[in-house]
Amino acid sequence: MTEDEFHALLQRYLDGRCTPAERARVEHWYNHLEEAEGAALLSQSQEAVEDAIWQRLHQHTKATTASETRILVHPASFWQKPHMKAAAALVLLALSLGLLLLFTKSSQTRQSQPTIAVADGWTRHRNTTRQVQQFRLPDESRITLHPGSSLRYLTAFVGPKRKVYLQGEAFFQVSKNPARPFLVFTRQVVTTVLGTSFRVKAYAESKVASVAVSEGKVAVQARKPATSDTAPLATPSILLLPNQQVVYSAVSRRLKKELVDKPVVLAPQSFEFEERPVTEVLQALEKAYGVDIEYDRATLAGCTVSITFYDEPLFEKLGLLCKSLDAYYSLSDAQIILHSKGCQSPLGG
C-alpha cells in the first residue's frame, strides 16, 4: 500500500465509510502500531485518527461487557404494596442524601483525576482539565500528566520492557527495576530509563519535543517515521544527566543536548567566599548543579574574589560572578564556557 492509499484509508475510517474488512484492517494496524518501536503516522491528523479508533474500540468493549452482564430488576408492583410505600420513601430519601454527598465529593476531586478508558487490552489516561493530574502505573511509577495530554499502555504491563506512549507533557518518577527498562514513546523521540525522574514534552501540534532529567540518567533517541509496523533503523542515542535536556526539532530532525532553563541544586554547597580563588567558586558551582564549566586556568590563576550567593538561579549567580571579574559566559550544548581576560592583580578580582 502506498502512502497516499494509506492516508485515504485512514480518512475513510474517520468518515465512517470503511467496509468491514477495511475497518478490521485499520484497527489491527492500530493495535500493532507501537510494537514497532518507532512506527508513527506521517498524517497531520494522527491524533484524530487515534481518537476515532480508540472510541470505536472502547464502545465495542462496553457493548461486549453489557451483553455479558445480567441486571435483576424488582417488579414495580412490589413497591406499590401499602406496607412498602413508607420504606420506599425512606430509601429514596437516603439515596438522595447519599447521591448529594457523593456528588459534592466527586466535584471536589474530579479536577485531579484523569479520564481513564480501557479497550482492547489498552489503558489510556487523558487530562481534559486545566490542572496537572497525578496517578500511578501498575509498576508503582508515578506520573504527573499535564492538561491536554494523554498516556496509554498495555493494561497487563508485562514483558521485558515497560512501554508507555505519550502525547503532550508529563513528569515521570519511574520505579527502579534494572531488569525491566522503562521506555516512553512520543511521535518524535524514545526515552529509555532504568529508574529516575524526568519530564517529556511532545505535543502533537508542536515542531519540537524535549526531555529534561531531574534525577538519574536517561538515553534519548529520535524516532524514524513509518507507515507500517516495520521496525526502524537504529538511531544514535544521547545520554542525559540531571539538569540536562535534549530538544528535538522536526525541521532538522536532530537532537540537541543542552542545560535546562533553570538548573536546580543537586548537592548543596557553601556559597560564601571571602578573598577566595575564583577557581574555588567555579568548582563549588559545578558540584552544586552538576554542570561542566570550562575556563582558562592559566588566565584565572591567582585571581581571587569576595562574593556571596543566596537563592539566585545558576545563571544569575554566573552573571554576578562575571560582573565582578569583568568577564562573560556562553553556553555550548550542555557546557558553560567562562571567558575572562584575567585579573588586574593577584589580590583582586
The 8 nearest C-alpha neighbors of each residue, nearest first, counted from 0:
[[1, 4, 5, 2, 3, 226, 227, 6],
 [2, 0, 4, 3, 5, 6, 226, 7],
 [1, 3, 5, 4, 6, 0, 226, 7],
 [4, 2, 6, 5, 1, 7, 0, 8],
 [5, 3, 7, 1, 2, 6, 0, 8],
 [4, 6, 2, 8, 3, 7, 1, 0],
 [7, 5, 9, 3, 8, 4, 10, 2],
 [8, 6, 4, 10, 5, 9, 3, 11],
 [9, 7, 11, 5, 6, 10, 4, 12],
 [8, 10, 12, 6, 11, 7, 13, 5],
 [9, 11, 13, 7, 12, 8, 6, 14],
 [12, 10, 14, 16, 8, 13, 9, 17],
 [11, 13, 9, 15, 10, 17, 14, 16],
 [14, 12, 10, 11, 15, 9, 51, 48],
 [15, 13, 11, 12, 16, 10, 17, 9],
 [14, 16, 12, 13, 17, 11, 10, 18],
 [15, 17, 11, 14, 12, 18, 13, 10],
 [18, 16, 12, 11, 21, 22, 15, 19],
 [17, 19, 21, 20, 22, 16, 23, 15],
 [20, 18, 22, 21, 23, 17, 24, 16],
 [19, 21, 23, 18, 22, 24, 17, 25],
 [22, 20, 24, 18, 23, 19, 17, 25],
 [21, 23, 19, 25, 24, 20, 17, 18],
 [24, 22, 20, 26, 21, 25, 27, 19],
 [23, 25, 21, 27, 22, 26, 28, 20],
 [26, 24, 28, 22, 27, 23, 29, 21],
 [27, 25, 29, 23, 28, 24, 30, 22],
 [28, 26, 24, 30, 29, 25, 23, 31],
 [27, 29, 25, 26, 31, 30, 32, 24],
 [28, 30, 26, 32, 27, 31, 25, 52],
 [31, 29, 27, 28, 32, 26, 33, 119],
 [32, 30, 28, 34, 29, 33, 27, 228],
 [33, 31, 29, 34, 228, 30, 28, 35],
 [32, 34, 35, 36, 31, 38, 37, 30],
 [35, 33, 31, 36, 32, 228, 38, 37],
 [34, 36, 230, 228, 33, 37, 38, 229],
 [37, 35, 34, 33, 38, 230, 231, 184],
 [36, 38, 222, 35, 223, 231, 39, 230],
 [37, 39, 225, 35, 224, 228, 36, 32],
 [40, 38, 224, 225, 186, 37, 226, 41],
 [41, 39, 42, 226, 45, 225, 224, 38],
 [40, 42, 43, 39, 224, 226, 225, 45],
 [41, 43, 40, 44, 45, 6, 39, 48],
 [42, 44, 45, 41, 40, 46, 204, 203],
 [45, 43, 42, 47, 46, 48, 40, 41],
 [46, 44, 48, 47, 43, 42, 40, 49],
 [45, 47, 49, 48, 44, 50, 203, 43],
 [48, 46, 50, 44, 45, 49, 51, 13],
 [49, 47, 45, 51, 46, 50, 44, 52],
 [48, 50, 46, 52, 51, 47, 53, 45],
 [51, 49, 53, 47, 48, 52, 54, 46],
 [50, 52, 48, 54, 53, 49, 47, 55],
 [53, 51, 49, 55, 50, 54, 56, 48],
 [52, 54, 50, 56, 51, 55, 49, 57],
 [55, 53, 57, 51, 56, 52, 50, 58],
 [54, 56, 58, 52, 57, 53, 59, 51],
 [57, 55, 59, 53, 54, 58, 118, 60],
 [56, 58, 118, 54, 60, 59, 55, 53],
 [59, 57, 61, 55, 60, 56, 54, 62],
 [58, 60, 56, 62, 57, 61, 63, 55],
 [59, 61, 57, 63, 58, 62, 118, 64],
 [62, 60, 64, 58, 63, 59, 65, 57],
 [63, 61, 59, 65, 64, 60, 58, 66],
 [62, 64, 60, 66, 61, 65, 59, 67],
 [65, 63, 61, 67, 62, 66, 60, 68],
 [64, 66, 62, 68, 67, 63, 61, 69],
 [67, 65, 63, 64, 68, 62, 69, 61],
 [66, 68, 64, 65, 63, 69, 62, 61],
 [69, 67, 65, 66, 64, 70, 63, 71],
 [68, 70, 71, 67, 66, 65, 72, 64],
 [69, 71, 72, 68, 65, 67, 73, 66],
 [70, 72, 69, 73, 74, 68, 75, 67],
 [73, 71, 74, 70, 75, 69, 77, 76],
 [72, 74, 75, 71, 77, 76, 78, 70],
 [75, 73, 76, 77, 72, 78, 79, 71],
 [74, 76, 77, 78, 73, 79, 72, 80],
 [77, 75, 79, 78, 74, 80, 73, 83],
 [76, 78, 75, 79, 74, 80, 73, 83],
 [77, 79, 76, 80, 83, 75, 84, 87],
 [78, 80, 76, 77, 81, 84, 83, 75],
 [79, 81, 83, 78, 82, 77, 84, 76],
 [82, 80, 83, 84, 79, 85, 78, 77],
 [81, 83, 80, 84, 85, 86, 79, 78],
 [84, 82, 86, 80, 81, 85, 78, 87],
 [85, 83, 87, 86, 81, 82, 88, 78],
 [86, 84, 88, 87, 83, 89, 82, 81],
 [87, 85, 89, 83, 88, 84, 90, 82],
 [86, 88, 84, 90, 85, 89, 83, 91],
 [87, 89, 91, 85, 86, 90, 92, 84],
 [90, 88, 92, 86, 91, 87, 93, 85],
 [89, 91, 87, 93, 88, 92, 94, 86],
 [90, 92, 88, 94, 89, 93, 87, 95],
 [93, 91, 95, 89, 94, 90, 88, 96],
 [94, 92, 90, 96, 95, 91, 97, 89],
 [93, 95, 97, 91, 92, 96, 98, 90],
 [94, 96, 92, 98, 93, 97, 91, 99],
 [97, 95, 99, 93, 98, 94, 92, 100],
 [98, 96, 94, 100, 99, 95, 93, 101],
 [97, 99, 101, 95, 100, 96, 102, 94],
 [98, 100, 96, 102, 97, 101, 95, 103],
 [101, 99, 103, 97, 102, 98, 104, 96],
 [100, 102, 98, 104, 99, 103, 105, 97],
 [101, 103, 105, 99, 100, 104, 98, 106],
 [104, 102, 100, 106, 105, 101, 99, 107],
 [105, 103, 101, 107, 102, 106, 100, 108],
 [104, 106, 102, 108, 107, 103, 109, 101],
 [105, 107, 103, 109, 104, 108, 102, 110],
 [108, 106, 104, 105, 109, 103, 110, 111],
 [109, 107, 105, 111, 110, 106, 104, 112],
 [108, 110, 106, 112, 111, 105, 107, 113],
 [109, 111, 108, 112, 128, 130, 107, 106],
 [110, 112, 132, 108, 109, 113, 130, 131],
 [111, 113, 109, 110, 132, 108, 114, 133],
 [114, 112, 126, 125, 124, 115, 132, 111],
 [113, 115, 125, 124, 126, 112, 116, 127],
 [116, 114, 124, 123, 113, 125, 117, 122],
 [117, 115, 123, 122, 118, 124, 114, 57],
 [116, 118, 122, 121, 123, 57, 115, 120],
 [119, 117, 57, 121, 120, 60, 56, 116],
 [118, 120, 121, 56, 60, 117, 57, 30],
 [119, 121, 118, 154, 153, 122, 117, 155],
 [122, 120, 153, 154, 118, 117, 119, 152],
 [123, 121, 117, 154, 151, 152, 116, 153],
 [122, 124, 151, 116, 150, 115, 125, 117],
 [123, 125, 115, 150, 149, 114, 113, 151],
 [126, 124, 149, 114, 113, 148, 127, 123],
 [125, 127, 113, 146, 147, 128, 148, 149],
 [126, 128, 147, 146, 125, 129, 114, 113],
 [129, 127, 130, 126, 146, 110, 147, 131],
 [128, 130, 146, 127, 131, 147, 110, 126],
 [131, 129, 128, 146, 132, 145, 110, 111],
 [130, 132, 145, 144, 146, 143, 133, 129],
 [133, 131, 144, 111, 143, 112, 113, 130],
 [134, 132, 143, 142, 144, 131, 141, 135],
 [133, 135, 142, 141, 143, 132, 136, 112],
 [136, 134, 141, 139, 140, 142, 137, 133],
 [135, 137, 139, 140, 138, 141, 134, 142],
 [136, 138, 139, 135, 156, 140, 155, 154],
 [137, 139, 136, 140, 174, 135, 156, 173],
 [140, 138, 136, 135, 137, 174, 141, 173],
 [139, 141, 173, 174, 136, 135, 138, 172],
 [142, 140, 135, 172, 134, 171, 139, 173],
 [141, 143, 171, 134, 133, 170, 135, 144],
 [142, 144, 133, 170, 169, 132, 131, 145],
 [143, 145, 169, 132, 131, 142, 133, 148],
 [144, 146, 131, 168, 148, 169, 147, 132],
 [147, 145, 126, 129, 148, 128, 130, 131],
 [146, 148, 126, 127, 145, 167, 149, 128],
 [149, 147, 167, 146, 166, 126, 145, 168],
 [148, 150, 125, 166, 124, 165, 126, 167],
 [151, 149, 165, 124, 164, 123, 166, 125],
 [150, 152, 123, 164, 122, 163, 124, 165],
 [153, 151, 163, 122, 121, 154, 164, 162],
 [152, 154, 121, 156, 155, 120, 122, 151],
 [153, 155, 121, 122, 156, 120, 152, 117],
 [154, 156, 157, 153, 120, 121, 137, 152],
 [157, 155, 153, 154, 161, 137, 158, 152],
 [158, 156, 155, 159, 161, 160, 153, 154],
 [157, 159, 160, 156, 161, 179, 155, 162],
 [158, 160, 179, 161, 157, 178, 180, 181],
 [161, 159, 179, 180, 158, 162, 181, 182],
 [160, 162, 181, 182, 180, 179, 156, 163],
 [163, 161, 182, 160, 181, 183, 152, 164],
 [162, 164, 152, 183, 151, 184, 182, 165],
 [165, 163, 184, 151, 150, 183, 185, 152],
 [166, 164, 150, 185, 149, 184, 167, 163],
 [165, 167, 149, 148, 202, 201, 185, 203],
 [166, 168, 202, 148, 201, 200, 165, 149],
 [167, 169, 200, 145, 199, 148, 201, 144],
 [170, 168, 144, 143, 199, 145, 198, 171],
 [169, 171, 198, 143, 197, 142, 199, 144],
 [172, 170, 142, 196, 197, 173, 141, 198],
 [173, 171, 196, 141, 140, 195, 142, 174],
 [172, 174, 140, 194, 195, 171, 196, 175],
 [173, 175, 140, 194, 139, 176, 172, 138],
 [176, 174, 194, 193, 173, 177, 195, 140],
 [175, 177, 178, 179, 193, 174, 194, 180],
 [178, 176, 193, 179, 180, 175, 194, 192],
 [177, 179, 176, 180, 159, 193, 160, 175],
 [180, 178, 160, 159, 176, 177, 161, 181],
 [181, 179, 193, 160, 192, 161, 177, 178],
 [180, 182, 161, 192, 191, 193, 162, 160],
 [183, 181, 191, 162, 190, 161, 163, 184],
 [182, 184, 190, 163, 189, 164, 162, 191],
 [185, 183, 164, 189, 165, 163, 188, 182],
 [186, 184, 165, 187, 188, 164, 166, 189],
 [185, 187, 39, 188, 184, 222, 201, 203],
 [188, 186, 185, 222, 221, 208, 247, 189],
 [187, 189, 221, 222, 185, 220, 186, 184],
 [188, 190, 184, 220, 183, 219, 221, 185],
 [191, 189, 219, 183, 182, 218, 188, 220],
 [190, 192, 182, 218, 217, 181, 219, 189],
 [193, 191, 217, 181, 194, 180, 182, 218],
 [192, 194, 180, 177, 175, 181, 176, 195],
 [193, 195, 175, 173, 174, 192, 176, 215],
 [194, 196, 215, 173, 214, 172, 216, 197],
 [197, 195, 172, 214, 171, 213, 173, 212],
 [196, 198, 212, 213, 171, 211, 170, 195],
 [197, 199, 170, 211, 210, 169, 171, 212],
 [200, 198, 210, 168, 169, 209, 170, 201],
 [199, 201, 168, 209, 208, 167, 210, 202],
 [202, 200, 208, 167, 168, 166, 199, 203],
 [201, 203, 167, 205, 204, 166, 200, 168],
 [202, 204, 205, 166, 201, 167, 46, 186],
 [205, 203, 202, 206, 43, 201, 207, 167],
 [206, 204, 202, 207, 203, 201, 208, 249],
 [207, 205, 249, 248, 204, 208, 250, 203],
 [208, 206, 248, 247, 205, 249, 246, 209],
 [207, 209, 201, 247, 200, 246, 187, 248],
 [210, 208, 246, 200, 245, 199, 247, 211],
 [209, 211, 199, 244, 245, 198, 200, 246],
 [212, 210, 244, 198, 197, 243, 209, 245],
 [211, 213, 197, 241, 214, 243, 242, 240],
 [214, 212, 241, 197, 196, 242, 211, 215],
 [213, 215, 196, 241, 195, 212, 216, 197],
 [216, 214, 195, 240, 241, 196, 194, 217],
 [215, 217, 240, 239, 214, 195, 241, 212],
 [216, 218, 192, 239, 191, 238, 219, 190],
 [217, 219, 238, 191, 237, 190, 236, 239],
 [220, 218, 190, 236, 237, 189, 191, 217],
 [221, 219, 236, 189, 188, 234, 235, 222],
 [220, 222, 188, 187, 189, 234, 223, 219],
 [223, 221, 188, 37, 187, 224, 220, 189],
 [222, 224, 37, 231, 225, 221, 38, 232],
 [225, 223, 39, 38, 222, 41, 40, 37],
 [226, 224, 38, 39, 227, 40, 223, 41],
 [227, 225, 40, 39, 38, 41, 228, 224],
 [228, 226, 229, 225, 38, 32, 28, 39],
 [227, 229, 35, 32, 38, 230, 31, 226],
 [230, 228, 227, 35, 231, 38, 225, 226],
 [229, 231, 35, 228, 36, 37, 232, 38],
 [232, 230, 37, 223, 229, 233, 38, 35],
 [231, 233, 234, 230, 223, 37, 222, 229],
 [232, 234, 231, 235, 220, 223, 222, 230],
 [233, 235, 220, 236, 232, 221, 222, 223],
 [236, 234, 220, 233, 237, 221, 219, 254],
 [235, 237, 220, 219, 218, 234, 238, 221],
 [236, 238, 219, 218, 239, 220, 235, 256],
 [239, 237, 218, 217, 236, 219, 240, 216],
 [238, 240, 217, 216, 243, 218, 237, 244],
 [239, 241, 216, 243, 212, 215, 242, 238],
 [242, 240, 213, 212, 214, 243, 215, 216],
 [243, 241, 262, 259, 212, 258, 213, 240],
 [244, 242, 258, 259, 241, 240, 239, 257],
 [243, 245, 211, 210, 257, 259, 258, 256],
 [244, 246, 256, 255, 210, 209, 257, 254],
 [245, 247, 209, 255, 254, 208, 256, 248],
 [246, 248, 254, 208, 207, 253, 209, 255],
 [249, 247, 207, 252, 250, 251, 253, 206],
 [248, 250, 252, 206, 251, 207, 247, 253],
 [251, 249, 248, 252, 206, 253, 207, 247],
 [250, 252, 253, 248, 249, 247, 254, 207],
 [253, 251, 249, 248, 250, 247, 254, 221],
 [254, 252, 251, 247, 248, 255, 221, 249],
 [253, 255, 247, 246, 245, 256, 248, 221],
 [256, 254, 246, 245, 247, 257, 253, 332],
 [255, 257, 245, 332, 244, 333, 246, 254],
 [258, 256, 333, 332, 244, 243, 245, 255],
 [259, 257, 243, 333, 244, 242, 260, 332],
 [258, 260, 243, 242, 261, 244, 262, 257],
 [261, 259, 262, 258, 242, 314, 257, 244],
 [260, 262, 259, 263, 312, 313, 242, 314],
 [263, 261, 242, 259, 260, 313, 288, 264],
 [264, 262, 265, 288, 261, 242, 312, 313],
 [265, 263, 288, 287, 266, 267, 262, 289],
 [264, 266, 288, 287, 263, 267, 289, 286],
 [265, 267, 287, 264, 286, 268, 288, 289],
 [268, 266, 287, 264, 265, 269, 286, 288],
 [269, 267, 287, 270, 283, 266, 286, 284],
 [268, 270, 271, 267, 283, 272, 308, 307],
 [269, 271, 308, 307, 268, 272, 309, 283],
 [272, 270, 307, 269, 306, 308, 273, 305],
 [271, 273, 306, 305, 275, 307, 270, 274],
 [274, 272, 305, 275, 306, 271, 304, 307],
 [275, 273, 305, 304, 303, 272, 276, 346],
 [274, 276, 303, 273, 304, 272, 277, 305],
 [277, 275, 303, 278, 279, 302, 304, 301],
 [276, 278, 280, 303, 279, 302, 304, 275],
 [277, 279, 281, 276, 280, 282, 299, 296],
 [280, 278, 282, 276, 277, 281, 283, 275],
 [281, 279, 277, 283, 278, 282, 284, 276],
 [282, 280, 278, 284, 283, 279, 285, 277],
 [281, 283, 285, 279, 284, 280, 278, 286],
 [284, 282, 280, 286, 281, 285, 287, 279],
 [285, 283, 287, 281, 282, 286, 288, 280],
 [284, 286, 290, 282, 289, 283, 288, 287],
 [287, 285, 289, 283, 284, 288, 282, 266],
 [286, 288, 266, 284, 264, 267, 265, 285],
 [289, 287, 264, 265, 290, 285, 286, 284],
 [288, 290, 286, 285, 287, 265, 291, 241],
 [291, 289, 285, 288, 292, 334, 286, 335],
 [290, 292, 334, 285, 335, 293, 289, 333],
 [293, 291, 335, 336, 334, 290, 294, 285],
 [292, 294, 336, 337, 335, 291, 295, 334],
 [295, 293, 337, 296, 336, 292, 338, 339],
 [296, 294, 298, 297, 299, 293, 339, 338],
 [295, 297, 299, 298, 300, 294, 278, 293],
 [296, 298, 300, 295, 299, 341, 301, 294],
 [297, 299, 341, 295, 296, 300, 340, 339],
 [300, 298, 296, 341, 302, 297, 301, 295],
 [301, 299, 297, 302, 298, 296, 278, 341],
 [300, 302, 345, 299, 303, 276, 346, 344],
 [303, 301, 345, 299, 300, 276, 348, 342],
 [304, 302, 276, 275, 277, 348, 274, 347],
 [303, 305, 274, 348, 275, 277, 306, 276],
 [306, 304, 273, 274, 272, 275, 303, 307],
 [305, 307, 272, 304, 271, 273, 308, 320],
 [308, 306, 271, 270, 272, 309, 305, 273],
 [307, 309, 270, 271, 316, 306, 310, 311],
 [308, 310, 311, 307, 270, 316, 271, 312],
 [311, 309, 312, 308, 313, 316, 315, 270],
 [310, 312, 309, 315, 316, 313, 308, 314],
 [313, 311, 315, 314, 316, 310, 261, 262],
 [314, 312, 316, 315, 317, 311, 262, 261],
 [313, 315, 317, 316, 312, 318, 261, 311],
 [314, 316, 318, 312, 317, 313, 311, 319],
 [317, 315, 313, 319, 318, 314, 311, 320],
 [316, 318, 314, 320, 315, 319, 321, 313],
 [317, 319, 315, 321, 316, 320, 314, 322],
 [320, 318, 322, 316, 317, 321, 315, 323],
 [319, 321, 317, 323, 322, 318, 316, 324],
 [320, 322, 326, 324, 318, 327, 323, 319],
 [321, 323, 325, 319, 324, 320, 318, 326],
 [322, 324, 320, 321, 325, 348, 319, 304],
 [325, 323, 321, 326, 348, 322, 320, 342],
 [324, 326, 322, 321, 323, 327, 339, 340],
 [327, 325, 321, 339, 324, 338, 322, 328],
 [328, 326, 321, 338, 337, 339, 329, 325],
 [329, 327, 337, 336, 338, 335, 330, 326],
 [328, 330, 336, 335, 337, 331, 327, 338],
 [331, 329, 335, 334, 336, 332, 328, 333],
 [330, 332, 334, 333, 335, 329, 336, 257],
 [331, 333, 257, 256, 334, 330, 255, 258],
 [334, 332, 257, 258, 256, 331, 243, 335],
 [333, 335, 331, 291, 332, 330, 292, 336],
 [336, 334, 292, 330, 329, 293, 291, 331],
 [335, 337, 293, 329, 328, 292, 294, 330],
 [336, 338, 328, 294, 327, 293, 339, 335],
 [339, 337, 327, 328, 326, 336, 294, 340],
 [338, 340, 326, 341, 337, 327, 325, 298],
 [341, 339, 298, 342, 338, 326, 299, 325],
 [340, 342, 298, 299, 339, 343, 302, 324],
 [343, 341, 348, 344, 302, 347, 340, 324],
 [342, 344, 347, 341, 348, 345, 346, 302],
 [343, 345, 346, 347, 342, 302, 348, 301],
 [344, 346, 301, 302, 347, 303, 342, 343],
 [347, 345, 344, 303, 302, 348, 301, 274],
 [348, 346, 344, 303, 345, 302, 304, 343],
 [347, 304, 303, 324, 342, 302, 323, 343]]
